[in-house]
Amino acid sequence: MKITIIGAGISGLTAAYYLNCLNKENNTDIELEIFEKSSRAGGNISTKTGKGFVIEEGADSFITSKPWAVELCRKLGIENKLISTNDSNRKTYISFDGKLNELPEGFFLMAPSNIEAFKKSLFFTDEGKKRILEEQSLEPRSDEEDESLESFVLRRFGTELLEKVAQPLIGGIYTGDPSKLSIKSILPEFVAMEQQYGSVIKGISEKYGLSKISKTESGARYGMFVSFSNGLSELTSAIIESIPDLKIHYNSAIEEVAKSENGWQLRTECGDKIETDALILAGPSYISSKLLINTDNTLASLLNEIKYESSIVVNLVFEKKNCPSFPEGFGVVIPKTENMNVIACSFSSHKFSNRAPDNYEIVRCFLGGAFHKNIMEFSNSQILNLVLKDLDTLFNIKSEPYSFDIYRYPDSMPQYNLGYSELLAKIKAEIKKYPLLALSGNAYGGVGIPDSIKSGKDAAHYIFQNLTN
C-alpha cells in the first residue's frame, strides 16, 4: 500500500510520522512518499545557526497550552530538549503616539486580568479604562451569528481597546483585518467566556485566575511558549530522522491529482504520472484547490474561498552598543494608526537564552498582512530601508546592522474571516466523498504549529483507518 503526501511542511511531516507509527504498530506494509516543491522540508519552520547565533527564519516557538506539539516531541524523544522563554521581562510594548507603552501586567491578550495594575496604567485614558471595565456589567450577546473581531471588541470593550490592543496584537497574530476576522474562529474561548460568565473579564478571572496568568506577563502568554536550544528546526529534523525509509522528493511540484481505478494518480510538472493508493494534501488550500480543479470543481471552489495574506520576516543583528534604547521586554506591536511599515518586532535575544553572543542583539521585524499588501512588491533594499527607518523611530537606532536576512512568505497565512467555520464544515462534508483523500495544514482549524501538527495527525489516522479497512 502506498500513501503519498504533497507538502513537506510541519503538517505533512507530522502526517508521515504518525503513518509510520501506525504502520509499525499494526505490522502493515505501507510505503510513504512526500513531494515537496521547494528544496527543503519544514515549510515556515527554518533555522539558521552559526558563529554563536540561532536565527529563526520563520516561526520561533510554539504554545504548550495546545498539547499536540508537546505530545509529538515526547513521542520523538526530544521533549527534554524544549526550552521556555526567559523568566524575566515577559513584557509586551505597544507603540502609540510615537512612544513605547508597556501593556499592563496581567493583560490577557485583549482583556485585563490584573485590575489593579490596569487601573494604574498610563497607557489607557481614564475614559478608556472606564469603558473597558464596564464590560463586566454588559449583557452577553443573545444570538449565535458570526461576529468580527472588531465588532466583538467594540461591543464589549470600546474603541480605545480595539485601536490600541486588539488590532495590533490579535490582528497582528493573524496578519488580518479585525473587521473581517471571525471572533468565534480565532478566539472561541472569548466567545465562550462571554456566554458562560456574562463577561470576558469575569471569565478570565474565574477560568484562569491570577495564579495561572503571571502578574509580570502582558500580551501573549509568553510562559506557555517553548522552542529548542538550536531552534525549531530541531523538531522537523527529528521527524525526518525518525523515518529512515521516508522518500522526500524535493524540487518536485505536482501539477494535478485525479481519481484512478484503485486510488489516485498524480501528474508532475514534467508530465510523469504516479499512482498511489491514498493521498494527503498538506499544502495551502489554494494549492489543493488547483490540484483538484479537474476532479471535483465543488471541492476546489470551496478550498479557494479561504483567503490568505502574505508576510515578510526581517532578522537584524545589531551590536548592543549601537542599540542602547531597546526595551527590556519580548516584543513591540505597532497599530496601523502609527503609519509604520513594521507591524511588530520581537527581541529574540531577550526571549530565549543563547540566541546570540553577549554583545549582540537579534531583532525580528514583521511586515505585510492585510494592511500592507503592497510590501511584497518591494525589493530587499527597499524593505531594509523601511525597516531601519522604523527602528530608528522606535528605538533611536542610527547604525547599520551587523547582519540582516529577509524572508518572504507569500500567501502563507490563511484568514479565518467571517463565515470561516461554515466554509470549513462544507469542505469537510464534501471531502467525505473520498475516503482515501485527506487535507491537512494551517487552513483547517488553527494557524499555529500545534494546530498544524494536530491536522497532520488527524489526516494520518483517517487515511490509515480507511486504507486498512
PyMOL commands that set and color helices and strands:
alter all, ss='L'
color gray80, all
select helices_A, chain A and resi 10-25+68-76+79-81+115-120+126-137+149-156+159-173+183-186+188-197+200-207+222-224+233-241+285-292+297-304+320-322+336-338+348-351+373-377+380-395+420-431+449-468
alter helices_A, ss='H'
color red, helices_A
select strands_A, chain A and resi 2-6+31-35+47-50+53-56+62-63+82-84+92-96+99-102+107-108+111-112+225-228+247-249+254-259+264-268+273-276+278-281+308-319+331-333+342-347+360-368+403-414+437-439
alter strands_A, ss='S'
color yellow, strands_A
deselect
rebuild
show_as cartoon
